[in-house]
Amino acid sequence: MQNAPLIQQAQPITWQRMALTAAGVAGAVVVIDGFLNRETRDGLSIGEQALLHDTFKYTGGGLVLTALAARSMFKSGLAFRIMSANPWLVLGVSLVGSIGTMMGTFYTPPENTVQKHLLWLGFNACQAATLSPLFLFSPAILSRAALYTVGIVGSLSYVGATAKNDTFLNLGGPLLAGVTVVALASLAPMALPLGVRSLAVTEALSLYGGLAVFGGFVLYDTQKILHHARLSEQGLMKPDAINESIGLELDMINIFIRLVQILAMQGNKKK
């Protein structure tokens, strides 16, 4: 028997495939918006537009920094050291680093610009260290997953932004329960001796259930941004685009990781 290669192979992306994907995303936006937003809201206020735009700027900037740092860490060999280390140790260190820098960013007021941006950069560095092993997959798989992630998040964000006020804000409780189930399904193979069927069930829950849950979080986080913008217009809170961007960034990262795994599995089945 031969061992499967670490680097997954996939068909290169062509302009025709990209055009079909873009057309599919555009069609999905229209269908989803028509299904979920039967009653759309009025136009966004100036404050809502400003906070939403600033949030997506920080989200995009954070993702670019994370990707560049992850690539540099992969080239330096950090990814192989992470994979060869104790998985529980890696999980613990990544959780402590990510949660610590995230909470530090949340509790730093926007007026403290330098400290807040440094903590935000530290948060992205922790995400980069966790994601660096993904560069073992072929660039074609990573590119397709990134393209699909942008399409999914873009369409769901549009739906959330055009929906009536607070339509999806009541999803917080169910989404929290869903992400708990997804997390337990992801950790179960590491802690419990599971059979083949049980592994297949937990894998499906982690991948496809995770896609549904974090897709719901995109709707929830988008409307939460607009809700905070309205509160800031009333003088009840200060707008903070960095804090708002972290939620969307985590949504996109989790969707991207699952799409990479799904595309890699599909590539292996075709061989």
C-alpha positions in Angstrom: 0.0 0.0 0.0 1.2 3.5 -0.8 0.8 6.5 1.5 -1.4 9.3 0.1 0.6 12.5 -0.7 0.4 15.3 1.9 -0.2 17.9 -0.8 -3.6 17.5 -2.5 -3.8 17.9 -6.2 -6.7 19.6 -8.0 -7.6 20.9 -11.4 -6.3 24.4 -12.0 -8.8 27.2 -11.9 -9.9 28.5 -15.3 -11.6 31.8 -16.2 -14.6 29.8 -17.4 -14.9 28.1 -14.0 -14.5 31.4 -12.2 -17.2 33.0 -14.4 -19.6 30.1 -13.7 -18.9 30.4 -10.0 -19.5 34.2 -10.1 -22.8 33.6 -11.9 -23.8 31.0 -9.4 -23.0 33.3 -6.5 -25.0 36.1 -8.1 -28.0 33.8 -8.7 -27.7 32.5 -5.1 -27.8 36.1 -3.8 -31.0 36.8 -5.7 -32.7 33.6 -4.5 -31.6 33.8 -0.9 -32.6 37.5 -0.7 -36.0 36.8 -2.2 -36.6 33.9 0.2 -35.4 35.4 3.4 -36.1 39.1 2.8 -39.7 39.1 1.6 -40.0 42.4 3.5 -36.8 44.4 3.1 -35.8 47.4 5.2 -35.4 51.0 4.1 -32.0 52.3 3.0 -29.1 52.3 5.4 -28.4 55.5 7.4 -25.1 57.3 7.1 -23.9 55.8 10.4 -24.9 52.3 9.4 -23.1 52.6 6.1 -19.9 54.0 7.7 -19.6 51.3 10.4 -20.4 48.5 7.9 -17.8 49.8 5.4 -15.2 50.2 8.1 -15.9 46.8 9.5 -15.4 45.1 6.2 -12.2 47.1 5.6 -10.8 45.7 8.8 -12.1 42.2 8.1 -10.5 42.2 4.7 -7.3 43.7 6.0 -7.1 41.1 8.8 -7.7 38.2 6.4 -4.9 39.5 4.1 -2.5 39.8 7.0 -3.5 36.4 8.3 -2.9 34.8 4.9 0.5 36.5 4.4 1.6 35.6 7.9 0.4 32.0 7.6 2.3 31.6 4.3 5.5 33.0 5.9 5.1 30.6 8.8 4.6 27.7 6.4 7.8 28.5 4.5 9.7 28.7 7.8 8.7 25.2 8.7 6.4 26.2 11.6 3.5 24.2 10.1 5.4 20.9 10.3 6.4 21.6 13.9 2.8 22.3 14.7 1.6 19.1 13.1 4.3 17.0 14.9 3.4 18.5 18.3 0.9 17.2 20.8 -2.5 18.1 19.4 -3.9 19.0 22.8 -1.0 21.3 23.5 -1.4 23.0 20.1 -5.2 23.4 20.8 -4.6 24.8 24.2 -1.9 27.3 23.1 -3.9 28.4 20.1 -7.1 28.9 22.2 -5.3 30.8 24.9 -3.5 33.0 22.4 -6.6 33.7 20.2 -9.0 34.2 23.1 -6.5 36.3 25.1 -5.8 38.7 22.2 -9.4 38.8 21.2 -10.6 39.7 24.6 -7.8 42.3 25.0 -9.0 43.8 21.7 -12.6 43.9 22.8 -11.9 45.6 26.2 -9.5 48.2 24.8 -11.4 51.4 24.0 -11.3 52.8 20.5 -9.5 55.9 21.7 -6.4 53.7 22.6 -5.5 53.3 19.0 -2.0 51.9 19.3 -2.8 49.2 21.9 -6.0 48.2 20.2 -4.3 47.7 16.8 -1.4 45.8 18.4 -3.8 43.4 20.1 -5.7 43.1 16.8 -2.4 42.2 15.0 -1.7 39.7 17.7 -5.1 38.1 17.2 -4.4 37.8 13.4 -1.0 36.3 14.2 -2.6 33.6 16.3 -5.0 32.8 13.5 -2.1 32.6 11.0 -0.2 30.1 13.2 -3.3 27.9 13.4 -4.0 28.1 9.6 -0.4 27.7 8.4 -0.7 23.9 7.9 -3.5 24.5 5.3 -0.8 25.4 2.8 0.0 21.7 2.6 -3.0 21.6 0.3 -2.7 22.5 -3.4 -3.0 26.2 -4.3 -6.0 25.3 -6.6 -8.0 23.9 -3.6 -7.1 27.0 -1.5 -8.0 29.4 -4.3 -11.4 27.7 -4.9 -12.2 27.6 -1.2 -11.3 31.3 -0.9 -13.5 32.2 -3.9 -16.4 30.2 -2.5 -16.0 31.7 0.9 -16.1 35.3 -0.5 -19.2 34.4 -2.4 -21.0 32.8 0.5 -20.1 35.6 3.0 -20.8 38.3 0.5 -24.3 37.0 -0.4 -25.2 36.3 3.2 -23.9 39.8 4.3 -26.1 41.4 1.6 -29.1 39.5 2.8 -28.4 40.5 6.4 -27.9 44.2 5.5 -31.1 44.4 3.5 -33.3 42.5 5.9 -35.7 44.3 8.3 -34.1 45.5 11.5 -33.4 42.7 14.0 -34.7 40.0 11.8 -31.7 37.7 12.5 -30.6 39.0 15.9 -32.8 36.4 17.6 -30.6 33.6 16.1 -27.9 34.2 18.8 -29.1 31.4 21.1 -29.7 28.7 18.5 -26.3 29.6 16.8 -24.5 29.3 20.1 -26.1 25.8 20.7 -25.1 24.9 17.1 -21.5 25.9 17.4 -21.3 23.9 20.7 -22.4 20.8 18.9 -20.0 21.5 16.0 -17.1 22.0 18.4 -17.9 18.7 20.3 -18.2 16.8 17.0 -14.7 18.2 16.0 -13.1 17.2 19.3 -14.8 13.8 19.7 -12.3 11.8 17.5 -9.4 13.2 19.6 -10.9 12.1 22.9 -13.2 9.1 22.2 -12.5 5.7 20.5 -15.1 6.0 17.7 -16.0 3.4 15.0 -16.1 4.1 11.3 -19.7 5.1 11.2 -19.4 7.3 14.3 -16.4 9.0 12.7 -18.4 9.7 9.5 -21.3 11.2 11.5 -19.0 13.5 13.5 -17.1 14.5 10.4 -20.4 15.4 8.6 -21.5 17.4 11.7 -18.2 19.2 11.9 -18.1 20.1 8.1 -21.6 20.6 6.8 -23.1 21.5 10.2 -20.3 24.0 10.7 -21.0 25.5 7.3 -24.7 26.1 8.2 -23.9 27.4 11.7 -21.2 29.9 10.6 -23.3 30.9 7.6 -26.0 31.8 10.2 -23.4 33.7 12.2 -22.7 35.9 9.1 -26.3 36.9 9.0 -26.3 37.5 12.8 -23.0 39.5 12.9 -24.1 41.7 9.9 -27.3 42.7 11.6 -25.4 43.1 14.9 -23.1 45.6 13.2 -26.1 47.6 12.0 -27.7 47.4 15.4 -24.6 48.8 17.1 -24.5 51.5 14.5 -28.0 52.6 15.4 -27.1 52.6 19.1 -24.0 54.7 18.4 -26.1 57.2 16.4 -28.3 57.5 19.6 -25.2 58.1 21.7 -25.6 54.9 23.6 -22.3 53.3 22.6 -19.1 54.2 20.6 -18.7 52.7 17.1 -15.8 50.2 17.0 -15.1 48.7 13.6 -12.2 46.5 14.9 -14.4 44.7 17.4 -17.1 44.2 14.8 -14.6 42.8 12.3 -13.4 40.0 14.5 -16.7 38.2 14.5 -16.9 38.3 10.7 -13.3 37.3 10.3 -13.9 34.2 12.5 -17.0 33.4 10.4 -15.0 33.5 7.2 -12.1 31.5 8.5 -14.3 28.7 9.8 -16.2 28.6 6.5 -13.0 28.6 4.5 -11.5 25.7 6.6 -14.5 23.6 6.0 -14.6 24.3 2.3 -10.9 23.3 2.0 -11.7 20.0 3.7 -14.7 19.3 1.6 -12.9 20.1 -1.7 -9.9 18.0 -0.7 -12.3 15.1 0.1 -14.0 15.4 -3.3 -10.6 15.4 -5.0 -9.6 12.2 -3.2 -12.8 10.5 -4.2 -12.2 11.2 -7.9 -8.8 9.4 -7.8 
